[in-house]
Amino acid sequence: MNDQTFFSLLKHADEPFVGWDFSFITRTGRMTSGLLSWSYGSMALSLIQDAISMLDMGTGGGEFLSKLDPFPPSAYATESYLPNVPVAKERLTPLGVQVVQVDDDEVLPFETGRFDLVINQHESFSAQEVRRVLSNGGMFLTQQVGGLDCNGINEKLGAPINAEYLDWDLKNAEKEIKENGFKVLKSAEEFPIQRFYDIGALVYYLKAIPWQAPGFDMNQYKDELYAIHKMIEREGYFEVKQHRFFILAEAL
């Protein structure tokens, strides 16, 4: 294997990943995602404008939340990945959002009924704990990555699929939410396309989300990565299906 373009693209995937920001490969068009029939951002923005107190679960580096200000008088965000916490604080504190580091979604460090809005984008959650921190009539909005997300990557690499999340879909999430004191107001589930336009973008993505292919190592999958690289050269891209669903629920 003596393809300098291939090895150059792999080296380019070493760019540090900070916060929860994929702009290194999205703003350059190296990775793109298909459209959904809903906008989590638009729904969240509308709910935030009507809220008095809110919580954003799993804010990453605060990249997304920071674009939804102004915030209510009481606004909090949680983050479990320690390196993201100072990044989020630097971005969100000036906007009036208090960032709290958490270790377990099942134990949120807030009193019962503290919030009238909890939003959650691609973060795990305990429906019971979310209900506890929400006031009666409070709103819970979540967009989730389903268990079938991008499994085409694993299939092409010959890598094991993370079976822990295979059953995570709209049906099971709604069941959990309803069993814990919520009324589901709106929901939907879709499978948009995600495309990678060079092998470096794919490797960067896999390194940023290690749960997609646990234990991923470029050297272990070099032959499979090279085969994908040649496919991209022939067809222009490597395409897989995402798995997304959202739920808007009211605390009863």
Summary of the structure (lengths in Angstrom):
residues: 252
radius of gyration: 19.3
end to end distance: 61.0
largest distance: 63.3
contacts: 777
relative contact order: 0.18
helix: 36%
strand: 25%
